[in-house]
Amino acid sequence: VQLVDSGGGLVQPGGSLRLSCAASGFAFSSYAMSWYRQAPGKERELVASISSGGGITEYADSVKGRFTISRDNAKNTVYLQMNSLKPEDTAEYYCKTARGSLYYWGQGTQVTVSS
């Protein structure tokens, strides 16, 4: 199982970024996917999740209405569209999947929101 996160960067408050997580080594379309983030000195937190087929999504209250999780099962990729970014969204962002009791994480991509 391999998850490769990309798309982070430096953006001004109010700006947008789209993160991508390219998956390989497993039947991507059969598994739910999630995005987490971890800011310095804070616990890693769940940002958004999406079901295997993409029909069910969930979001942390802090990002509802601003972030959208989606997936393209033909491309084995999950996305996180982030709009109206705030300084408090600054964190390392990771995608994650689970197979039974095993968890797999991407390497992370840094998002910094600053003027």
PyMOL commands that place a pseudoatom at each C-alpha (Angstrom):
pseudoatom trace, name=CA, resn=VAL, resi=1, chain=A, elem=C, hetatm=0, pos=[0.000, 0.000, 0.000]
pseudoatom trace, name=CA, resn=GLN, resi=2, chain=A, elem=C, hetatm=0, pos=[1.355, 3.407, -0.956]
pseudoatom trace, name=CA, resn=LEU, resi=3, chain=A, elem=C, hetatm=0, pos=[-0.242, 6.817, -0.503]
pseudoatom trace, name=CA, resn=VAL, resi=4, chain=A, elem=C, hetatm=0, pos=[1.474, 9.893, -1.960]
pseudoatom trace, name=CA, resn=ASP, resi=5, chain=A, elem=C, hetatm=0, pos=[0.225, 13.296, -0.827]
pseudoatom trace, name=CA, resn=SER, resi=6, chain=A, elem=C, hetatm=0, pos=[0.783, 16.434, -2.878]
pseudoatom trace, name=CA, resn=GLY, resi=7, chain=A, elem=C, hetatm=0, pos=[-0.569, 19.906, -3.561]
pseudoatom trace, name=CA, resn=GLY, resi=8, chain=A, elem=C, hetatm=0, pos=[0.353, 21.804, -0.428]
pseudoatom trace, name=CA, resn=GLY, resi=9, chain=A, elem=C, hetatm=0, pos=[1.991, 25.189, -0.378]
pseudoatom trace, name=CA, resn=LEU, resi=10, chain=A, elem=C, hetatm=0, pos=[1.884, 28.744, 0.880]
pseudoatom trace, name=CA, resn=VAL, resi=11, chain=A, elem=C, hetatm=0, pos=[-1.368, 30.616, 0.311]
pseudoatom trace, name=CA, resn=GLN, resi=12, chain=A, elem=C, hetatm=0, pos=[-2.826, 33.883, 1.546]
pseudoatom trace, name=CA, resn=PRO, resi=13, chain=A, elem=C, hetatm=0, pos=[-5.887, 33.933, 3.810]
pseudoatom trace, name=CA, resn=GLY, resi=14, chain=A, elem=C, hetatm=0, pos=[-9.001, 33.520, 1.708]
pseudoatom trace, name=CA, resn=GLY, resi=15, chain=A, elem=C, hetatm=0, pos=[-7.138, 31.567, -0.932]
pseudoatom trace, name=CA, resn=SER, resi=16, chain=A, elem=C, hetatm=0, pos=[-7.602, 28.023, -2.209]
pseudoatom trace, name=CA, resn=LEU, resi=17, chain=A, elem=C, hetatm=0, pos=[-5.562, 24.869, -2.615]
pseudoatom trace, name=CA, resn=ARG, resi=18, chain=A, elem=C, hetatm=0, pos=[-6.345, 21.382, -3.868]
pseudoatom trace, name=CA, resn=LEU, resi=19, chain=A, elem=C, hetatm=0, pos=[-4.569, 18.469, -2.247]
pseudoatom trace, name=CA, resn=SER, resi=20, chain=A, elem=C, hetatm=0, pos=[-4.206, 15.114, -3.965]
pseudoatom trace, name=CA, resn=CYS, resi=21, chain=A, elem=C, hetatm=0, pos=[-3.459, 11.654, -2.634]
pseudoatom trace, name=CA, resn=ALA, resi=22, chain=A, elem=C, hetatm=0, pos=[-2.411, 9.072, -5.205]
pseudoatom trace, name=CA, resn=ALA, resi=23, chain=A, elem=C, hetatm=0, pos=[-2.964, 5.500, -4.027]
pseudoatom trace, name=CA, resn=SER, resi=24, chain=A, elem=C, hetatm=0, pos=[-1.470, 2.230, -5.191]
pseudoatom trace, name=CA, resn=GLY, resi=25, chain=A, elem=C, hetatm=0, pos=[-1.036, -1.331, -4.041]
pseudoatom trace, name=CA, resn=PHE, resi=26, chain=A, elem=C, hetatm=0, pos=[-4.609, -2.042, -3.033]
pseudoatom trace, name=CA, resn=ALA, resi=27, chain=A, elem=C, hetatm=0, pos=[-8.155, -2.051, -4.406]
pseudoatom trace, name=CA, resn=PHE, resi=28, chain=A, elem=C, hetatm=0, pos=[-8.655, 1.686, -4.005]
pseudoatom trace, name=CA, resn=SER, resi=29, chain=A, elem=C, hetatm=0, pos=[-12.314, 1.725, -5.037]
pseudoatom trace, name=CA, resn=SER, resi=30, chain=A, elem=C, hetatm=0, pos=[-13.198, -0.674, -2.218]
pseudoatom trace, name=CA, resn=TYR, resi=31, chain=A, elem=C, hetatm=0, pos=[-11.991, 1.475, 0.659]
pseudoatom trace, name=CA, resn=ALA, resi=32, chain=A, elem=C, hetatm=0, pos=[-13.007, 4.663, 2.385]
pseudoatom trace, name=CA, resn=MET, resi=33, chain=A, elem=C, hetatm=0, pos=[-10.410, 7.417, 2.457]
pseudoatom trace, name=CA, resn=SER, resi=34, chain=A, elem=C, hetatm=0, pos=[-9.764, 10.265, 4.852]
pseudoatom trace, name=CA, resn=TRP, resi=35, chain=A, elem=C, hetatm=0, pos=[-7.760, 13.450, 5.174]
pseudoatom trace, name=CA, resn=TYR, resi=36, chain=A, elem=C, hetatm=0, pos=[-6.186, 14.372, 8.509]
pseudoatom trace, name=CA, resn=ARG, resi=37, chain=A, elem=C, hetatm=0, pos=[-4.094, 17.325, 9.558]
pseudoatom trace, name=CA, resn=GLN, resi=38, chain=A, elem=C, hetatm=0, pos=[-1.633, 18.076, 12.305]
pseudoatom trace, name=CA, resn=ALA, resi=39, chain=A, elem=C, hetatm=0, pos=[-0.556, 21.525, 13.358]
pseudoatom trace, name=CA, resn=PRO, resi=40, chain=A, elem=C, hetatm=0, pos=[2.635, 22.077, 15.402]
pseudoatom trace, name=CA, resn=GLY, resi=41, chain=A, elem=C, hetatm=0, pos=[2.066, 21.150, 19.024]
pseudoatom trace, name=CA, resn=LYS, resi=42, chain=A, elem=C, hetatm=0, pos=[-1.397, 19.766, 18.363]
pseudoatom trace, name=CA, resn=GLU, resi=43, chain=A, elem=C, hetatm=0, pos=[-2.953, 16.344, 17.972]
pseudoatom trace, name=CA, resn=ARG, resi=44, chain=A, elem=C, hetatm=0, pos=[-3.599, 14.964, 14.510]
pseudoatom trace, name=CA, resn=GLU, resi=45, chain=A, elem=C, hetatm=0, pos=[-7.261, 15.548, 13.675]
pseudoatom trace, name=CA, resn=LEU, resi=46, chain=A, elem=C, hetatm=0, pos=[-9.732, 14.216, 11.144]
pseudoatom trace, name=CA, resn=VAL, resi=47, chain=A, elem=C, hetatm=0, pos=[-10.610, 16.784, 8.484]
pseudoatom trace, name=CA, resn=ALA, resi=48, chain=A, elem=C, hetatm=0, pos=[-12.813, 14.857, 6.063]
pseudoatom trace, name=CA, resn=SER, resi=49, chain=A, elem=C, hetatm=0, pos=[-13.689, 11.350, 4.966]
pseudoatom trace, name=CA, resn=ILE, resi=50, chain=A, elem=C, hetatm=0, pos=[-15.310, 9.779, 1.941]
pseudoatom trace, name=CA, resn=SER, resi=51, chain=A, elem=C, hetatm=0, pos=[-16.883, 6.380, 1.388]
pseudoatom trace, name=CA, resn=SER, resi=52, chain=A, elem=C, hetatm=0, pos=[-15.540, 3.886, -1.126]
pseudoatom trace, name=CA, resn=GLY, resi=53, chain=A, elem=C, hetatm=0, pos=[-18.021, 4.906, -3.787]
pseudoatom trace, name=CA, resn=GLY, resi=54, chain=A, elem=C, hetatm=0, pos=[-17.854, 8.592, -2.967]
pseudoatom trace, name=CA, resn=GLY, resi=55, chain=A, elem=C, hetatm=0, pos=[-21.497, 8.945, -2.047]
pseudoatom trace, name=CA, resn=ILE, resi=56, chain=A, elem=C, hetatm=0, pos=[-20.979, 9.613, 1.663]
pseudoatom trace, name=CA, resn=THR, resi=57, chain=A, elem=C, hetatm=0, pos=[-18.769, 12.382, 2.966]
pseudoatom trace, name=CA, resn=GLU, resi=58, chain=A, elem=C, hetatm=0, pos=[-18.138, 13.770, 6.434]
pseudoatom trace, name=CA, resn=TYR, resi=59, chain=A, elem=C, hetatm=0, pos=[-16.341, 16.871, 7.618]
pseudoatom trace, name=CA, resn=ALA, resi=60, chain=A, elem=C, hetatm=0, pos=[-14.952, 18.363, 10.770]
pseudoatom trace, name=CA, resn=ASP, resi=61, chain=A, elem=C, hetatm=0, pos=[-17.074, 21.288, 11.923]
pseudoatom trace, name=CA, resn=SER, resi=62, chain=A, elem=C, hetatm=0, pos=[-14.121, 23.616, 11.467]
pseudoatom trace, name=CA, resn=VAL, resi=63, chain=A, elem=C, hetatm=0, pos=[-13.997, 23.022, 7.698]
pseudoatom trace, name=CA, resn=LYS, resi=64, chain=A, elem=C, hetatm=0, pos=[-17.657, 22.477, 6.777]
pseudoatom trace, name=CA, resn=GLY, resi=65, chain=A, elem=C, hetatm=0, pos=[-18.702, 24.682, 3.895]
pseudoatom trace, name=CA, resn=ARG, resi=66, chain=A, elem=C, hetatm=0, pos=[-15.080, 25.462, 2.962]
pseudoatom trace, name=CA, resn=PHE, resi=67, chain=A, elem=C, hetatm=0, pos=[-13.481, 22.089, 2.174]
pseudoatom trace, name=CA, resn=THR, resi=68, chain=A, elem=C, hetatm=0, pos=[-14.695, 19.386, -0.206]
pseudoatom trace, name=CA, resn=ILE, resi=69, chain=A, elem=C, hetatm=0, pos=[-13.402, 15.827, -0.320]
pseudoatom trace, name=CA, resn=SER, resi=70, chain=A, elem=C, hetatm=0, pos=[-13.801, 13.861, -3.529]
pseudoatom trace, name=CA, resn=ARG, resi=71, chain=A, elem=C, hetatm=0, pos=[-12.319, 10.845, -5.248]
pseudoatom trace, name=CA, resn=ASP, resi=72, chain=A, elem=C, hetatm=0, pos=[-11.679, 9.521, -8.726]
pseudoatom trace, name=CA, resn=ASN, resi=73, chain=A, elem=C, hetatm=0, pos=[-11.661, 5.743, -8.530]
pseudoatom trace, name=CA, resn=ALA, resi=74, chain=A, elem=C, hetatm=0, pos=[-10.480, 5.476, -12.131]
pseudoatom trace, name=CA, resn=LYS, resi=75, chain=A, elem=C, hetatm=0, pos=[-7.348, 7.408, -11.173]
pseudoatom trace, name=CA, resn=ASN, resi=76, chain=A, elem=C, hetatm=0, pos=[-6.942, 5.910, -7.674]
pseudoatom trace, name=CA, resn=THR, resi=77, chain=A, elem=C, hetatm=0, pos=[-6.831, 9.428, -6.274]
pseudoatom trace, name=CA, resn=VAL, resi=78, chain=A, elem=C, hetatm=0, pos=[-8.588, 11.284, -3.484]
pseudoatom trace, name=CA, resn=TYR, resi=79, chain=A, elem=C, hetatm=0, pos=[-8.725, 15.073, -3.380]
pseudoatom trace, name=CA, resn=LEU, resi=80, chain=A, elem=C, hetatm=0, pos=[-9.288, 17.781, -0.819]
pseudoatom trace, name=CA, resn=GLN, resi=81, chain=A, elem=C, hetatm=0, pos=[-10.421, 21.097, -2.262]
pseudoatom trace, name=CA, resn=MET, resi=82, chain=A, elem=C, hetatm=0, pos=[-9.802, 23.803, 0.313]
pseudoatom trace, name=CA, resn=ASN, resi=83, chain=A, elem=C, hetatm=0, pos=[-11.398, 27.218, -0.151]
pseudoatom trace, name=CA, resn=SER, resi=84, chain=A, elem=C, hetatm=0, pos=[-11.561, 30.313, 2.049]
pseudoatom trace, name=CA, resn=LEU, resi=85, chain=A, elem=C, hetatm=0, pos=[-8.429, 29.208, 3.816]
pseudoatom trace, name=CA, resn=LYS, resi=86, chain=A, elem=C, hetatm=0, pos=[-7.667, 30.633, 7.245]
pseudoatom trace, name=CA, resn=PRO, resi=87, chain=A, elem=C, hetatm=0, pos=[-4.386, 30.885, 9.169]
pseudoatom trace, name=CA, resn=GLU, resi=88, chain=A, elem=C, hetatm=0, pos=[-5.707, 28.225, 11.547]
pseudoatom trace, name=CA, resn=ASP, resi=89, chain=A, elem=C, hetatm=0, pos=[-5.807, 25.763, 8.632]
pseudoatom trace, name=CA, resn=THR, resi=90, chain=A, elem=C, hetatm=0, pos=[-2.009, 25.790, 8.623]
pseudoatom trace, name=CA, resn=ALA, resi=91, chain=A, elem=C, hetatm=0, pos=[-0.874, 22.196, 9.191]
pseudoatom trace, name=CA, resn=GLU, resi=92, chain=A, elem=C, hetatm=0, pos=[0.650, 19.118, 7.645]
pseudoatom trace, name=CA, resn=TYR, resi=93, chain=A, elem=C, hetatm=0, pos=[-2.112, 17.277, 5.783]
pseudoatom trace, name=CA, resn=TYR, resi=94, chain=A, elem=C, hetatm=0, pos=[-2.156, 13.489, 5.440]
pseudoatom trace, name=CA, resn=CYS, resi=95, chain=A, elem=C, hetatm=0, pos=[-4.415, 11.070, 3.633]
pseudoatom trace, name=CA, resn=LYS, resi=96, chain=A, elem=C, hetatm=0, pos=[-5.237, 7.795, 5.297]
pseudoatom trace, name=CA, resn=THR, resi=97, chain=A, elem=C, hetatm=0, pos=[-6.919, 4.509, 4.617]
pseudoatom trace, name=CA, resn=ALA, resi=98, chain=A, elem=C, hetatm=0, pos=[-7.571, 1.441, 6.710]
pseudoatom trace, name=CA, resn=ARG, resi=99, chain=A, elem=C, hetatm=0, pos=[-7.632, -2.255, 5.915]
pseudoatom trace, name=CA, resn=GLY, resi=100, chain=A, elem=C, hetatm=0, pos=[-9.056, -4.030, 8.901]
pseudoatom trace, name=CA, resn=SER, resi=101, chain=A, elem=C, hetatm=0, pos=[-6.899, -3.113, 11.884]
pseudoatom trace, name=CA, resn=LEU, resi=102, chain=A, elem=C, hetatm=0, pos=[-4.070, -1.718, 9.735]
pseudoatom trace, name=CA, resn=TYR, resi=103, chain=A, elem=C, hetatm=0, pos=[-3.793, 1.981, 8.972]
pseudoatom trace, name=CA, resn=TYR, resi=104, chain=A, elem=C, hetatm=0, pos=[-1.860, 3.479, 6.078]
pseudoatom trace, name=CA, resn=TRP, resi=105, chain=A, elem=C, hetatm=0, pos=[-0.786, 7.108, 5.834]
pseudoatom trace, name=CA, resn=GLY, resi=106, chain=A, elem=C, hetatm=0, pos=[0.571, 9.347, 3.143]
pseudoatom trace, name=CA, resn=GLN, resi=107, chain=A, elem=C, hetatm=0, pos=[3.833, 11.164, 3.782]
pseudoatom trace, name=CA, resn=GLY, resi=108, chain=A, elem=C, hetatm=0, pos=[2.042, 14.465, 4.286]
pseudoatom trace, name=CA, resn=THR, resi=109, chain=A, elem=C, hetatm=0, pos=[1.949, 17.782, 2.479]
pseudoatom trace, name=CA, resn=GLN, resi=110, chain=A, elem=C, hetatm=0, pos=[2.424, 21.125, 4.216]
pseudoatom trace, name=CA, resn=VAL, resi=111, chain=A, elem=C, hetatm=0, pos=[-0.235, 23.814, 3.960]
pseudoatom trace, name=CA, resn=THR, resi=112, chain=A, elem=C, hetatm=0, pos=[0.676, 27.264, 5.236]
pseudoatom trace, name=CA, resn=VAL, resi=113, chain=A, elem=C, hetatm=0, pos=[-1.900, 30.048, 5.260]
pseudoatom trace, name=CA, resn=SER, resi=114, chain=A, elem=C, hetatm=0, pos=[-0.256, 33.391, 5.847]
pseudoatom trace, name=CA, resn=SER, resi=115, chain=A, elem=C, hetatm=0, pos=[-0.148, 36.911, 4.474]
for i in range(1, 115): cmd.bond("trace and resi %d" % i, "trace and resi %d" % (i + 1))
show_as sticks, trace
zoom trace
